[in-house]
Amino acid sequence: EVQLAESGGGLVQAGGSLRLSCAASGFSFDDYAIAWFRQAPGKERAGVARISRIDGNTYYDDSVKGRFTISSDNAKNTVYLQMNKLKPEDTAVYYCAAGSASAVKFYTGSHESLGFLPQLYTNWGQGTQVTVSS
């Protein structure tokens, strides 16, 4: 069974850090792009970070650039999102998602932000809550 499982969410004070994990089972990340999305109450799901497993390229939304880092552990088939200098506006349910890296690259072209289109991602985790208190 193909599954993605997020972990590492929780409650943290503003300025603090959390590391989210996304572990895959039933398939290998090798040919995939893995993205982290988040959804706050009343808002649409939005991509915040993405990594391609075929070339290692990463991309970040402007809202998290310089604070969040996405990385991959090939041996563990796990992708991480290190979140530093957290702000109350980072409060959301965080989801990881996997999609064909070649499809994401083709669709994105030179417009990296297009790579966060949810329809490009075929496998999704259940989400993990991140709450940042002020």
N, C-alpha and C positions, 0 to 999 in steps of 0.2 A: 504494500500500500504506500502510495506517494504521500508524504507528509512533510510539512514545515512546522517547526515548533519554536516559538519565541519564548525567551525567558529574560529575567534581569530587570523587569520593571519594578516600580515602587514609588515611595514618597521621599522626596528630597527637598531640601531648602534651596532657595535661589542662590546661584553661585556654585552649587554642588555638582557632582558628577554621577553618572550611572553608565554601566556598560550593558547593552542588550546583546543577546545571542540569538542566532537563528540557525537551528540545526535541521539538516535534511535527512530524511530516511526514505528508503524505497527508490531513490534515484541519486545520481551524482550531479553535483553542481557544475561539472567540468565545462559544459557548452552553454552555460546559462549566464544571464545577467541577473544579479540579485539586487533588489531595491528595498529600501525602507520607506514606508509610507506612514503617515499619521493622520488621525481623524479626531478633531476636537468636537465637543457637543455642538450641534447646529451648523457644523462646517463640513465641506466636502473633504474626502480623502485626498491627501496631497503628498507627492513624493518629496523626500528630503535628501536622500543619498542613494547612490547607485554604484555598483562595481561590476565590471565585466570579467568573467572568469577566463575568457579567451585571450585577453591582452592586458588585463589588470587595470585598465583605465577606470578612474573614478570621477564622479560628478556630484556636486552638491547644490542644493537650492541656496539662494542667497541668504535666506533666513537662518541658515545653520553654518554657513561657510566660515571656517576659522574656529568653530567650536566643536563640531562633530567630525568624527573620523570613521570611515567604513573600512573594514579590513576582512581578509579571508584566511582561514586556516584550511588548506587543501586536505591535509591528512585527516582532519576531523569533520570535513564536509560541513563546515560551520562558517557563518559570516557574522561579524560583530559590528556593533555601532557604539563607539565610544562617544559619550555625550558629556562635554565639559561646559562650565559656565552656564549652567541651565537657568532658564528664565521661566517665570510663570506662564508665559505664552507658549512654552514648549509642552504644556500639559495636554495630553491626548492619549488615545490608544494607538500604539505603534504596531505596525504589521510589517512582516517581511514577505516578499513576493519574488518568484522566480519566473523568468521568461527566456525565450531563445535569445542568446546574445547576438546572433547574426541578425535576427529580426529587429531587435531593438536598434542595432547599429544602422541597419538599412533605413528604418523609419526615421531615425533621428537625423541622419545626415550631418549637417553642420549646425543644427539647432538642438543642442544638448537637452534643453528643457522638454522637448517633445518625448524624450525617453522615459518620462514619468507617466505616460498615458496608461491608465490601469488596464486597458484592454490588451496591452502587450504582454501581460503577465498571466500565466496559466495556472500557477500554483500559489496559494496564499496560506499563511498561517492564521491562527485564531486571534492573535493580537495580545499585547501585554500593556497594561495601564502604566503610564508615567504621570505622576502628579508632582508639580513643582510649587511649593508654597512660598509666599512672599515674606 
